[in-house]
Amino acid sequence: MTIRPATPADEPAMASLLAKAFFDESLFGQTLHPHRNQYPDDVKIFWSEYLREHWKTPSERLLVATTTVEGEEKIAGAAIWNRQGDDEGKRKVENEWVDVGPDAFQPLPSTTNRALDPTKRNILEETMPYFKHHWDGDRRNNWYLDILGVHPDYAGKSLGRELVSWGLDRAREEDVHASVVASKGNERFYLRCGYDEIIGNCTEGEGNPLKNAGVEGGDILFMFPKQKQESAAS
């Protein structure tokens, strides 16, 4: 198994992988794509657009976990890590970013996503005011795991753990926080990977669109910098 930076040529396989990994997940599957069983291929359009948008962001790093099957490289996992904040660490990541440009990607077969509920398209942006305070103060400088998916055929082979470790290792090197929002049932996985504590939930707050939509999961986990870990232990 190898963890390496993703390339635009990997995007179709990454989109297909994430479509499978999140097909029945509460937010990206059930809430955003209620017609996914009728139009399963259209879900890949969402993930292709999602990945391409994140490729444009200088503070983000897209990764793949690969394995070899009969001499051929297979993409078995994908992750997006975002260096958030306003410190020198973020500026360094942004300065190292390379813009691949839109022409690096294959044209999409269609941009009509019939599986999507258009009224929920912007639900994350609408919900952000309810939980963004968890990243205030000293937590603003952090490595945030935006998305993590492993192809169901390769589940249980530690690919997800290795993709998580990539960002946690960098957070430890820079002595900053690391954070993630867990989908339902994955909280313990992230705690085993090295996150320290669940500090809140993205569905909290009266009128929260995620809560109103019945989205499950959403626990916010942080790994604390070394100094804060030592203070908590003493």
C-alpha positions in Angstrom: 0.0 0.0 0.0 1.2 3.5 -0.9 0.0 7.0 0.2 0.7 9.6 -2.4 -0.5 13.0 -3.7 -3.5 12.6 -6.0 -3.2 13.7 -9.6 -5.9 14.9 -12.0 -5.7 11.5 -13.7 -6.8 9.9 -10.4 -10.0 12.1 -10.2 -12.4 9.7 -12.0 -11.4 6.8 -9.7 -11.5 9.0 -6.6 -15.0 10.2 -7.5 -16.2 6.6 -8.1 -14.7 5.5 -4.8 -16.3 8.3 -2.8 -19.6 7.7 -4.4 -19.5 4.1 -3.2 -18.1 4.9 0.2 -20.7 7.5 1.0 -23.6 6.0 -1.0 -25.8 5.4 2.1 -24.1 7.8 4.5 -26.6 10.2 6.3 -25.4 13.5 4.8 -23.8 12.9 1.4 -25.9 9.9 0.6 -29.4 10.0 2.2 -29.8 13.8 2.5 -28.1 15.2 -0.5 -28.9 12.3 -2.9 -32.3 10.9 -2.1 -32.7 9.6 -5.7 -29.3 7.8 -5.7 -30.8 4.4 -6.2 -32.6 5.5 -9.3 -29.6 7.4 -10.7 -26.5 5.8 -9.1 -24.1 7.1 -11.7 -25.2 10.7 -11.2 -23.7 10.6 -7.7 -20.3 10.5 -9.2 -21.0 13.9 -10.8 -21.3 15.4 -7.4 -18.0 13.9 -6.2 -16.1 14.9 -9.4 -17.3 18.5 -8.9 -16.4 18.3 -5.2 -12.9 17.1 -5.9 -12.2 19.7 -8.6 -13.3 22.5 -6.4 -11.0 21.4 -3.7 -8.1 21.1 -6.1 -8.4 24.9 -6.6 -7.7 25.6 -2.9 -4.0 26.3 -2.2 -4.3 25.2 1.4 -5.6 21.7 0.6 -3.9 18.5 -0.2 -5.7 15.6 -2.0 -4.3 12.2 -1.4 -4.9 8.6 -2.5 -4.1 5.3 -1.0 -3.1 2.7 -3.7 -2.6 -1.0 -3.8 -1.4 -3.3 -6.5 -3.7 -5.9 -8.0 -2.2 -8.3 -10.6 0.6 -5.8 -11.3 -1.8 -2.8 -11.7 -2.1 0.1 -9.4 -5.6 0.5 -7.9 -6.9 3.5 -6.0 -8.4 2.1 -2.8 -8.8 5.2 -0.6 -8.9 9.0 -0.9 -8.6 11.9 1.5 -8.6 15.7 1.5 -6.6 17.5 4.2 -6.9 21.3 4.6 -4.4 23.4 6.5 -6.5 26.0 8.1 -5.5 29.2 10.0 -3.5 32.3 9.6 0.0 31.3 10.7 3.2 30.6 8.9 2.4 26.9 8.6 -0.6 27.7 6.4 1.3 30.2 4.3 4.0 27.6 3.7 1.4 25.1 2.5 -0.2 27.7 0.2 3.2 28.7 -1.2 3.9 25.0 -2.1 0.6 24.6 -4.0 0.7 24.0 -7.7 -2.4 25.0 -9.8 -3.1 22.2 -12.2 -5.7 24.2 -14.0 -9.2 23.1 -15.3 -7.8 21.6 -18.5 -6.0 18.8 -16.5 -9.3 17.0 -15.9 -11.4 14.9 -18.3 -14.6 16.5 -19.4 -17.6 15.3 -17.4 -20.1 13.2 -19.3 -22.8 15.3 -17.8 -23.3 18.0 -15.2 -27.0 17.1 -14.5 -27.2 15.3 -11.2 -30.6 13.7 -11.0 -29.8 12.0 -7.8 -29.4 15.3 -5.9 -32.0 17.2 -3.9 -31.3 20.7 -5.2 -32.9 22.3 -2.0 -30.1 20.6 0.0 -27.2 21.5 -2.3 -25.9 24.3 0.0 -26.8 22.7 3.4 -23.2 22.7 4.7 -22.7 26.4 3.9 -26.0 27.2 5.6 -25.2 25.2 8.7 -21.6 26.5 9.2 -22.6 29.5 11.4 -23.9 26.9 13.9 -20.6 25.2 14.5 -17.7 27.3 13.1 -17.0 28.6 16.6 -15.4 25.3 17.5 -12.5 26.4 15.3 -12.0 29.8 17.0 -9.1 30.9 19.1 -6.1 28.7 19.3 -7.9 26.0 17.3 -8.0 28.0 14.1 -4.5 26.8 13.2 -5.1 23.2 12.4 -5.0 20.4 9.8 -8.6 19.6 9.0 -9.6 16.3 7.4 -12.3 17.4 5.0 -13.1 14.0 3.6 -12.0 10.4 3.9 -13.2 7.5 1.9 -12.1 3.9 1.4 -13.5 1.7 -1.4 -15.7 -1.0 0.2 -13.6 -3.7 -1.4 -10.6 -2.6 0.6 -12.2 -1.9 4.0 -10.4 -3.2 7.0 -6.9 -3.0 5.5 -5.8 0.1 7.4 -5.9 2.3 4.4 -8.1 4.8 6.2 -5.8 4.9 9.2 -2.8 5.6 7.0 -4.6 8.5 5.3 -5.6 9.9 8.7 -2.0 9.6 9.9 -0.7 11.7 7.0 -2.4 14.8 8.4 -2.0 13.9 12.1 1.8 13.6 11.6 2.0 17.0 10.0 -0.1 18.5 12.8 2.3 17.0 15.4 5.4 18.3 13.4 3.9 21.8 13.4 2.5 21.5 17.0 -0.9 22.6 15.9 -4.4 21.1 16.2 -5.9 18.5 13.9 -9.7 18.2 13.4 -12.3 16.2 11.7 -16.1 15.9 11.5 -17.1 12.2 11.8 -19.9 10.5 10.0 -22.2 8.3 12.1 -20.4 5.4 13.6 -16.8 6.6 12.8 -16.1 8.5 16.1 -14.3 5.6 17.7 -12.2 5.0 14.6 -10.9 8.5 14.7 -10.2 8.3 18.4 -8.2 5.1 17.8 -6.3 6.9 15.0 -5.0 9.6 17.4 -7.7 12.2 17.9 -8.0 13.2 21.6 -11.6 14.3 22.2 -15.1 14.9 20.8 -15.7 18.6 21.5 -19.1 19.2 19.8 -21.5 18.2 17.0 -22.3 19.9 13.7 -26.1 19.4 14.2 -26.2 21.3 17.4 -28.3 24.5 17.7 -31.9 25.5 17.3 -32.8 25.8 13.6 -29.7 24.1 12.4 -30.4 22.9 8.8 -28.6 19.6 9.4 -30.7 18.9 12.5 -33.9 19.8 10.7 -32.9 17.5 7.8 -32.4 14.6 10.3 -28.7 14.2 9.5 -27.0 11.7 11.8 -23.4 11.8 13.0 -21.5 15.0 12.8 -19.3 14.7 15.9 -16.4 17.2 15.9 -13.1 15.7 17.0 -9.8 17.4 17.7 -6.2 16.3 18.3 -4.6 18.8 20.5 -1.0 20.2 20.2 1.7 18.6 22.4 1.7 21.4 25.0 -2.1 21.2 25.5 -1.9 17.4 25.7 0.8 17.7 28.4 -1.3 20.2 30.4 -4.3 17.9 30.3 -2.2 15.0 31.5 -0.7 16.9 34.5 
